[in-house]
């Protein structure tokens, strides 16, 4: 289980870089995301169909899986792809790392209990980290309204991701196969993104670097959507929604470093300090739950 988790973290950490590469090569964001998820989902479902794996196409399963596609794919990636035209890939990754804290808050709300002092501390530290992370781009003359909207959209989109993660555990407990869940929700989310592209992205496709653009698309489709997403839903089924979502503790740091090394994105001391605070805050928010899972995860192998 641990090797699969580490592989998922590594892949997800590189996807922010691949998104930036594809966008800089001329892909419109919603078309880029829609093609990625729709094609990846169709390939996954075709393979499962050939292996005679049951697909969640029944009356009781299809609607819930479509909702998961809305929260897990359509909303967050519409925000993430469009946001990376205005903010660095590493910053986008760090803003997305607030997801696990929101997963914990959803679980607290469902269980109707008050957050513990450690969780309040974690949320406070995490918010301070987000502010510090964004500080270099908030200096006079260094930002625009598009920058603020982009950063805010990534943060708000994690509410949808948190809800979908918690809800997917309930749907998977009904006997839905993780890869079937992954493929079907990608089809719904990808179709929604393509529809959005048709509505708002006018004009012919003009790729400035077709080889880089298509290379990024293939990498995201195969590694990001098919391999990593399949591992993610498998871990959700095996361990619950919290442990898999902790990829956001590890992957954003990979994305931050790759953005600086490969794309030359600025890596200032304030941003690095903010990244550490965000990760510390998310870890504090989920610490008790992660410790309670520590004994359960090896047993689930």
N, C-alpha and C positions, 0 to 999 in steps of 0.2 A: 504493500500500500504506500509506503514512504517513497519508493522510487517513482511511482506514478504521480504522486503529489509534487515532487520536486521537478519532474518533467513538465507538468502542467504550469508550475510557476515560471520556469525558464521560457516556455513558449509564450505564455501571456506577457512576460516581460519584454519580449521582442516585438509583439504585435503593435505596440504604440509607435515604434520606429517604422514598421512596415506601412502603417496607415499614413504617417507623415510622408514617406517616400512616394506612395501612390498619389497622394493629393498634390505634392509638389511636381509630379510628372503630368498633371493635367486632369486627373479624374475628378468629376464633380462628386461631392461627398455622399449624397444619398444614392446616386447610381453606383458608386464604388461599393458602398456597404450593402446595397440591395442585391447586386450580382453575387457578391461574396457569400451571403447567407442563403440565398435561394438555391444557388448551384450546389453549395456544400450540403444543404439539407436534402436536396433531391438525390444526390449521390449516396448519402447515408441511408436514406429510405430504400433506394433501389437495391443496395447490398443486403439490407435486412430482409427485404421482400424475397430476394433470391435465396436467402438462408431460412426462409419460412418463419421468421420471427414475427410475433404478433405486433401489429402497429396500433397506436391509440386512435383509431378512426371510428370507434363506436360512439353512440349518442352521449354516453356518460363521460367519455374521455376527451373528445375532440374540442369541445368548448373550453374546458379548463386548460388544455394544452395551448389553445389559441391565445388565451389570456396570458399564459406564461411567455409566449412568443412576443406579446405586446410589451410586457414588463422587462423581460430579460434580453430582448434583441432590438425591437423596433425603437422604443423610447431612448435607451441609453446610447445605442450606436448612432442614431440620428443626431443626438447631442454631441457625442464624442467626435464623430467624423467632421461635423460642421465646425466644432470648436477648435480643432487642430489647424484650421486655417489661420487662427488668430493667436493661439497660445502654443508654447513649446510642447513637444510630445511628453517630456518628462514631467512638466507641470500638470498636464492633463492626467497622467498616470497617478500622480500624487493626490490630486483632487478626487479621483475615482476611488482612492484607497479608504475613503470614509464609509464605503459600503458595509464592511463587517460590523461597524458600530451600529449602523441602522438596522442590520439583521437582528442584533441583540435587542434593540428597542422594540422591534416588531414582536419578538418573542415575549418580551416583558408585557407588552400590551395585550397579547393573546392570553397570557397566563394571569393577567390582571394583578400584577404585583408592582410595588414601587421599586424604582432603581436603587441599587445599593450605593453607599457613599463612594466606593471605588469606581463605579460606573459613571457617576456624576463627575468625578475627577478626570476620568478618561475622556469624557466628552469635552470638558473644559480645556484640557491639554490639547486635544485634537483640533478644536476650533482655533486656539492660539497658533497651532502649527499651520493651519490653512491661511491665517492672516499673515504670518511671517513668510510663508511660501510665496504669497502673492505680492509681498512688499516691494520687491524690485520692479515689478510691472506697474505699481500704483504711484510711483514718483511722478511729480508734475512733468508733463511732456512726454512720458514714456508709455502712456496707455491711451486707449480710445474706448468709446462706449462698446464697441464690438468685442474688445478684450474682456470687459467686465461681464457682458452677456454670455460670452463663450465660457468663462470660468464658472459663472453661476449656473449655466445649463448643465454642465458636467456634474456639479454638486447635487443639483435637484434631481437629475436623472438617477442617482443612486438610491433614491427612495423607491423608484420602480423596481430596481434590481433587488433591493432588500425584500420587498414584498414578494416578488416572483420566486426568490430563493426559498423563502419560508413556505410559500404555497406549493412549490414543486415537491417538497418533501411529502406533503399530504397526498398529492396526486400519485407520486411514485409508490406510496404505501398501498395503493389499490392494485398493484401488480404490473404497472406499466414499466417496460424495460427502459433503462437509462438512455441507451443510444437511440431508441425509438422516440423517447421524449425529446432528446436533443435535436434529432433530425426534423421532427414535425414542428417544433417551435421555431426552428430556423427558417423553415419554409414560410410559415405565417409571418414572422418578423421580416424576412427578406422581401416577400411580396408587398408588405406594407411600405417598406423603404423604396421599392421601385415605383409604387403608386405615388408616393410623395415626390420622387424624382420627376415623374411625368408632369406633376402639377406645378413644380416650382423651378426646375432646371431646364430652361429653354435653350434652344440652339443646338448645333451639331457638336459631336464629341471631338475635341481637339487635344490630343495627347502630345505633349512636348517631348516626351521620352517614352515611346511605346514599350520598349523592352523593360525598363524599370517599372513602369506602371503595371504591365501584365505579370512581371515577376512578383511584385508586391501582392497583387490580387491572388495569384496561385498559392503563394505562401500563406496568406491569411485564410484562404478557403480551406486548404488541406491541413495545415498545422494548427492555426488558430481556431477554426470553426469545427473541423471534423475530429482532430486528435484531442486538443485541449478541452473542448466543450464536452466531448464524450467522457473524458476522465472526470470532469467536473460533476456531471450528473451521476456518474457511477459512485463517486465519493459522497454525494448528497444522499444517495440511497443507502450506502453502507454506514455512514457516520452521523447523518443529520446535516442541517443547513449551515452550521457555524464553521466547522472545520474546513470544508472546501473553500468557503469565502475568505479564509485567511491567506489565500494566494495573494491578496492585496496587501499583505504585510511585506511580501518578498519581491513581487514583480515590479512595483513602482520604483524601487531602488535600482533594479536592473534597467528599467526604461530611462530613468534619470541619467544614469551613467552612459548608456548607449547614445542618448540624445546629445550628450556633451562630446563623446568620443567620435561618433560617426557623422553627426549633422552639425557639430560645432555650436550647439545651443548653449547659451550662457549658464554657467553653474556657479552662482554667487553664494557667498557664505550665508546670507539670509535665507536663500532658498534651501540650501542644504540643511540648515538648522530647522527650518520649517518642516522639511521632509522627516527629520528625526522625530520632531514633536508629533506630527500626524501619526506616524507608526506607533509611537509610544502611547498616544491617546487611544488608538484603536486597540492596542494590546491590553491596556488597563481596563477598557470597557468590557472586554471579552475574557479577562484573565480567569475569573472563577469558572466560567463555562468551559474554557479550554482545559483547565486542570481537571475538571470532572470528566472530560472526554479522554483524558490521557490514558486511563486504564481501558476504556472501551474501544479505542481505535485499534490496538493490536489484536484484540479479541475478534474484531470484525474481519480479519483477513480471510 
